[in-house]
Amino acid sequence: MADQLSSKIRSGKAVFSAWSGIPSQYVAEACARTDFDTVTLDMQHGAQTTQSVTDGIGAIRLAGKPAIVRIPVGRFDMASRALDLGASAVIAPMINSVADARAFAESMKFPPLGGRSWGPHRAITLGGYESNQAYLESANADSLAIAMIETREALDALDDILAVDGIDGIFVGPSDFSIAWSGGKTVNPVLDDMMEGVAEIARRAKAAGKFPAIFVFDPGVVAQYAGYGYQLFAMATDGLYIARGAGDLVAAARQAVKSS
C-alpha cells in the first residue's frame, strides 16, 4: 500500500503542513482535524519529546492524516524511531555535508539502500499494512527523508547532498538561511536578497528528482515559493494558530459589544 503523504508528494500535489511544537497529543490531533494535509511535530525548536511524539503521531494518524517529525540536530537514531512510531516523513536539520546526508539516509532506509533496523510494529498497525513483508516492500519508497538546507555550507554542498541515495527531498529553513546569507547580520525569512538563492535550491532539487519544501510564516508568499517549484509548505506554528484565532475571536466580540 502507498503512504498517503508519499502519494501526494510523488503525484506533484502541493502539500500544506501544520507545525506543532506544543507537546500535547490533543494539540496535534486538533491540527490534524483542520484542512492541513499533514502535521509536523517539532523536536528541534519545539518542545516535543519522545513521549509527546509517540502520542502525537498516533493522534494524527487516527485523525486520518500522515505525520512528519523534525528531529533534533544529529539525532538520526530518533529518525528511525519516528518511523517505527508511524511517521511518514522525517525532517533532519543542519544537513551541511554529504556525510550528514548519508548518515541521515542510513537511518531512514532498510537495506540495501540504508541500515535501518527492523521494528516498525506501531507503524504497521497505524498504517494498516497486512503484513511485515508488505511494510518492508514499501517502506523505503514511502518513508520520506527530508534534509534541511539552511547554511552556506549546505548550499555549497547541495548537489552532492541531492545525489545521495535515500534523500527524498530538501527543506529550506528561511530564518536560518537568512542569517547565513547575511553573514549573521539579520534574521528575515523573506529577505529579498536571498530569494534567488531560495529559488535556485528548488530548481536544483527538482532537477535531481527530489522535492523541495520550505517553512512559511506568511501565506502571502506561498505563490512566490510555488512559482520557484516548492511543493511542501510548513505553515507557521501551533502557538501562532492559537494566538491569531483567539485574537480574531476577542476582537470580534469587543466590536460586537461596542456596536450593541
Secondary structure, DSSP 4 states (H G I P E B T S, - for coil): ---HHHHHHHTT--EEEEEE-S--HHHHHHHHTSS-SEEEEESSSS---HHHHHHHHHHHHHTT--EEEEPPTT-HHHHHHHHHTT-SEEEES---SHHHHHHHHHHHS-TTT--PPS--HHHHHHHT-SSHHHHHHHHHHHSEEEEEE-SHHHHHTHHHHHTSTT--EEEE-HHHHHHHHTTSS---TT-GGGHHHHHHHHHHHHHTT-EEEEEES-GGGHHHHHHHT--EEEES-HHHHHHHHHHHHHHHHHHHHHH-
